[in-house]
Amino acid sequence: MDTNRKVVLVASGSSPDRAIALERLLGAAADRSGWGERLEIRLGGIDGGAGRISDAGLAALQEIGIDAAGAVCPDLGRRPALLEGAAVVICDRGDVADALVDWDEAGEAEFVCVNEIGAPPPEGRQEDDEQDDASIADEVHDFEDRIDEVLRRVVSAQGA
């Protein structure tokens, strides 16, 4: 690990599509802002958050100009070392943060829950509702609206 780079883990418990979308959007935002070289962005999922990107997830990201062909979100249960050394853990939902905060590997990481940033979810949907593949395009656009604030919180967090 490069000690000059702040380690950030993007995690989901909902779907690999959500985790991969957040990771790719965060990377693109970091590159645009000049922070790309100063962040080491890792990816991991718990429960239903690990696995390969779906066709719907791939299409949703391609629609906004992001290539995620072949992307896989590793299972944190099998690879907990991905969490080690993270200064910030970006979670799609608060329950994911609640699950990870007690892991020894989380150390002193700060947690940012994307569902707690910005506008509330569309009417009829709860923050912690699991989303099916049909709605991943909406999720990507929602994440896109929130990603600059996510990056601001990553940059301002304690750590490298």
C-alpha positions in Angstrom: 0.0 0.0 0.0 1.2 3.5 -0.9 1.4 5.4 2.4 0.8 8.7 0.6 -2.6 7.6 -0.6 -5.8 7.6 1.4 -7.5 4.2 1.3 -11.2 4.3 0.6 -13.4 1.2 0.6 -16.7 1.3 -1.2 -19.1 -1.3 0.2 -22.7 -2.5 -0.5 -24.9 -5.1 1.0 -27.6 -4.7 -1.7 -26.1 -5.6 -5.0 -22.7 -5.6 -6.8 -24.2 -3.2 -9.3 -24.6 -0.6 -6.5 -21.1 -1.1 -5.2 -19.5 -1.0 -8.6 -21.5 2.1 -9.6 -20.4 4.0 -6.5 -16.8 2.9 -6.9 -16.7 3.9 -10.6 -18.5 7.2 -10.0 -16.2 8.0 -7.0 -13.1 7.2 -9.1 -14.3 9.5 -12.0 -15.1 12.3 -9.5 -11.7 12.0 -7.9 -10.0 12.1 -11.3 -11.9 15.2 -12.3 -11.0 17.0 -9.1 -7.3 16.1 -9.1 -7.7 13.6 -6.2 -7.4 10.5 -8.3 -3.7 10.0 -7.6 -4.2 10.5 -3.9 -6.9 7.9 -3.3 -6.7 4.1 -3.3 -10.3 3.1 -3.9 -11.2 -0.5 -3.0 -14.4 -2.3 -3.5 -16.2 -5.0 -1.4 -19.6 -6.4 -0.7 -21.3 -8.2 2.1 -24.2 -10.5 1.7 -25.9 -9.7 -1.6 -23.4 -6.9 -2.3 -20.7 -9.2 -3.7 -20.6 -10.6 -7.2 -20.5 -9.7 -10.9 -22.1 -6.6 -12.4 -25.4 -7.4 -14.1 -26.2 -6.5 -17.7 -28.6 -3.8 -16.4 -25.9 -2.3 -14.2 -23.4 -2.4 -17.0 -25.9 -0.6 -19.3 -26.7 2.0 -16.7 -23.1 2.9 -16.3 -22.4 2.9 -20.0 -25.3 5.3 -20.4 -23.3 7.9 -18.5 -20.0 7.1 -20.1 -18.5 4.7 -17.6 -17.1 1.3 -18.6 -17.6 -1.4 -16.1 -17.3 -4.5 -18.4 -16.3 -7.5 -16.4 -16.4 -5.7 -13.1 -16.6 -7.9 -10.0 -17.3 -6.8 -6.4 -15.3 -9.0 -4.0 -16.9 -10.6 -1.0 -15.6 -8.9 2.2 -16.4 -12.0 4.2 -13.8 -13.9 2.2 -11.4 -10.9 1.8 -11.7 -8.8 5.0 -8.2 -7.4 4.3 -9.8 -5.1 1.8 -11.2 -3.2 4.8 -7.8 -3.0 6.6 -6.2 0.4 6.5 -9.2 2.2 5.1 -9.5 5.8 6.3 -13.0 6.0 4.9 -15.7 3.4 4.1 -18.4 4.5 1.7 -21.6 2.5 2.1 -24.7 2.6 0.0 -26.9 2.3 3.1 -26.6 2.8 6.8 -27.2 -0.9 7.7 -24.0 -1.8 5.8 -22.1 0.7 7.9 -23.7 -0.8 11.0 -22.5 -4.2 10.0 -18.9 -3.2 9.1 -18.2 -0.8 11.9 -17.7 -3.7 14.4 -15.3 -5.6 12.2 -11.7 -5.5 13.6 -10.4 -4.6 10.2 -12.4 -1.4 10.2 -10.1 0.1 12.7 -10.6 3.9 13.0 -12.3 4.3 9.6 -14.8 7.0 9.1 -18.1 5.9 7.5 -20.1 7.8 4.9 -23.5 6.5 4.0 -24.6 7.6 0.6 -28.3 7.2 1.4 -28.0 9.9 4.1 -26.6 12.5 1.7 -28.8 14.9 -0.2 -32.4 14.4 -1.3 -34.6 11.7 0.1 -35.4 8.7 -2.0 -38.3 8.9 -4.6 -41.8 8.6 -3.1 -42.8 5.1 -2.2 -39.3 3.8 -1.7 -37.5 3.5 1.6 -33.8 4.3 2.1 -32.9 0.6 2.8 -35.2 -1.0 0.2 -33.2 -3.5 -1.8 -33.4 -2.5 -5.5 -33.9 -4.9 -8.3 -31.9 -4.7 -11.6 -34.7 -2.7 -13.3 -34.0 0.3 -11.1 -30.2 0.3 -11.2 -30.4 3.1 -13.8 -32.3 5.3 -11.4 -29.8 4.3 -8.6 -26.8 5.3 -10.8 -28.4 8.7 -11.5 -29.1 9.2 -7.8 -25.5 8.2 -6.9 -24.3 10.6 -9.6 -26.2 13.5 -7.9 -24.6 12.7 -4.6 -21.0 11.7 -5.6 -19.4 15.2 -5.3 -20.6 15.4 -1.7 -19.3 11.9 -1.1 -15.9 12.9 -2.5 -15.9 16.1 -0.4 -16.4 13.9 2.7 -13.7 11.5 1.7 -11.2 14.3 1.2 -12.1 16.0 4.5 -11.9 12.8 6.5 -9.0 12.2 8.8 -6.3 10.0 7.4 -3.5 10.0 4.8 
